[in-house]
Amino acid sequence: MLKEERQAYIVHQINLHNKVLSSDLSIQLNVSEDTIRRDLNELAENGQVIKVYGGALSKSFQFPFQEGNVYAKEGKKEIASKALSLIANGMSVLIGGGTTMIELARLVPNDLQCTFFTISPLVALELAEKDNIDVFLLGGKLSRNTNIVTGSQVVNELADIRVDLCLLGTNSLSIEEGITDSDWEVVQIKRAMIKCSKSLAILSIAEKLNSNQKMRVVPLKEVTYLITDLAPNDRSLKDFASSIKVI
């Protein structure tokens, strides 16, 4: 594989999964970690990714957000619009972080009356612009890699609440492994969020489906709704639709 092809693959993986580890890319591309580190350094210098310890982040995580840096932005807007159909007046909703959730927060109608809990300061700021909703930002250590709060304090706070609906993005989703992620702290937070929720909606662009990361969050049977940028009757969603409600 040529250097240009390798770097194009790396950029796509980072944009798709938001974060990648050098060790994982080394295995996927069958090259040394030193080669991957050099690639990441070069891509960071060119402004295509954000280099962090052990890997790299998508520029979608760079605040303040620039519209051109959000991967699959139109698809995420479509997903956010669909997710609004699950939210009704009087509900309590727990919402995760990420660019899709920010798009959802922006689309929340001003006359909606409900309560939102979130682990994302950026989502909380968007929701705070709405006149008729209460917004609770859960406290904890702010992760620079994901722009969400993590740690035992968040888990403890989540144990004390019960919500009607949990809205989560995902790093990967498959029939066999369910929801998976590459960050252990994020896995723990997502598990706690799911545990305190009556129903769970996963918001994901179709490209992330049928992929797996190293760490399982929960199996697919824990998911109530899957919301993608595809039509619910799309053939590629057939296996998911046999197990969960696809929107």
N, C-alpha and C positions, 0 to 999 in steps of 0.2 A: 504494500500500500504506500502510495506517495505521501509525502509530508502534508501536502495540501489536502488530500483526501482524509488523512488521519485527523487533522485539525478541524476539518468540516464536521467529521463525526463527533468529535469532542464538543464542539459548540452546540450541535444539535442535541446531544445528550444532556448538556447543562441547561439549555433552554427548556427541554422537555421535562426534566426531573428537578429543576431548580438548583440542585446541588449534586456534584459528583465527587467521588474520592479518587485520588491518584492511583491507589492500589486496585480499585475496580476497573478503571480504564486500562491499566497495565495488562490485566487478565483478558479483558474484552478485545484488546488490540494486539495482544501477544508481543508487546514491547516492554522494555525496562521502565521502571518507575522514573529513572533519571530522564528518559526520553519524554515521558509524560510531563514531568515537571518543567522541562525546557519548553515544551509546547504550551503549557499553561502560562508560563512567564511571558512568552511571546504574544499569546492571545490577550493577556492582561495589558501588556504594553501597548497593544493596538486598540485597546478599549472595547474588546469583544466580550470579555468575561471579567469577573472579580476574583482575584486570587486570594485564597484563604489557606490557613494551615491544613495540610493534608488533601487539598483539592481546590475546587473553585465553585463560585456561585454564578447564577444568572444575573444579568444586569437588571432584571425585574426587581431584585431586592435592593437596588440602590435608591435611597431616598434623598430628595424628592423624586418621585417617579417621572420618567419621561415616556410619553405615549409610545414612541417608537421602540422602546426597550421591552415592552410587554409581549411575550410570545403568545401567538394565537389569540390576540385580543378580541377579535370579532366572535370567535367561538366561545370565549369566556363570557362575553356579554350575553350571548344566546343562552348559555347555561344559567347565568344569573337571572335572566328574565324568566326562565322556566321555574327556577327554584322559588320565586316569589309566589307561585300558585299554591305552595304548601303552607304559607304563612297567613294567618287570619287574626282579626282583632281579638285581643284578650289572651293570646298565646304567650308562653315564655319560650325563648329561642336561644340556644347556645351556638355560637358561631366561631369557627376557627380563623386562621390567618391565610395570607396568600393573595395573589392578584385577582383570582376569581371572586373571593370573598369581598374584596374592596369594590369590585364592580357591582356585586350584589348590594352592598351597603349604599352605594350611590343611587341604585334604582329603587330603594325602599320608598314607597309613596309617603308624602308628607302627612296624609290623614290616617295612616295606619297607627293603631293604638295597641302596643304590646311591649313586652320587656325583653331586652336583649342582654345576654351575658357574652363576653368575648375574651379571648386570650391575646388579642391583637390590638395594640394601641392605635395602629393605623386604621383598622376597621372601626374602632370606637370613635375616633375623630370624625369619620364619615357619618356614622350613625347619629352622632351628637348634633348634626345639622338638621335633623328632623324634629318637628315640633311636638309630636304626640307619643314619643316612645321614651321609655326609661332605659338607660344604658349603664351596665355595670362592667367595669374593666377589672378582671381578676388580677391579683397581684403576684409577683414573683420575679425571678431573675430574667432580664430581657436578653434574649439570644440575638447576637448581632448577625448570625447566619440566617435566621428565619424571621426576624422581627416579630416574634411572639414571646410571651412570658412562659418560663419553664421552671421546674424544680418542685420540691416537696410542698412548698406553700400553696402552689396552684392546685396540686392534687388534693390537699387537705380542704381547700375551699370548695372544690368540685364535689367532694364527698358530702357537703352540707346542702347542696341544692338539688332540685328536681325540675327538669324542664320537659316541655312537650315535644320539642324537636331539636336535634343536633344537626348542624350543617357543617360538613367537613370537606376539604379538598383532600387529595391523595397523591402520593408519589407514584404508586403503582397499584393496580387492581387486577386480580385474575380469579377465574373459577376455582382453581386448585388451592391457592394460598390466601385468597381474600385480600384484605388491605395490608400492604407491606410498606416499609419505610427503611431508610438507611441511617437514621439518627435515633439512638436509643432514648434520649430525653424526650424527643417528639413522640415516640411510641408510647411512653408512659403517660404523657399528657393526653394523647388521643384516647387511650384506653379508659382513663378517668372520665373524659368527656362522654364517651359512649355509655359508660356505666350509669351515669346520672340522667340519661335521656330515655324518654318513652319510645321515640323512633329516631332513626338515623338516615340522613340523606347524604350520599356521596356525590360530590360535584367534580366531574373529571372530563377533560377533553378526550376524545376517542383514542388519540395516540397513546395514552397512558394505559389503556386497557390491555389485558393479556400480557402484562409485564410484571416482574417480581423484583423486590429488593431483598436484602439480607434478613430483615427482621419483620416478623408478623405482628400486626396490630390486633386484628380480630379476623375470624373466618367470614366468608361471604354471607353465611346465614344470619349474621348480626346486622346486616344492612337491610333497611326497609325500602329505600328508594335509590335508584341510580339515575343521575341526571347528566346527560352528555350533550354535545353539540350536534348529534345525529338525530334523525327521526326515530321514534321509539320502535318502529317496525323495520328498521334497518337490519339486513341479514347478519351483519357482524355482531349485533346485540342479542341474537336469538338465544344463545346459551345463557346469558345473564337474565334474559326475560323469563326463562323457565324457573328461575329461583327467586327473583325479586322484581319489584315494580319498577319498570323503566319509563322515564319521562323524557 
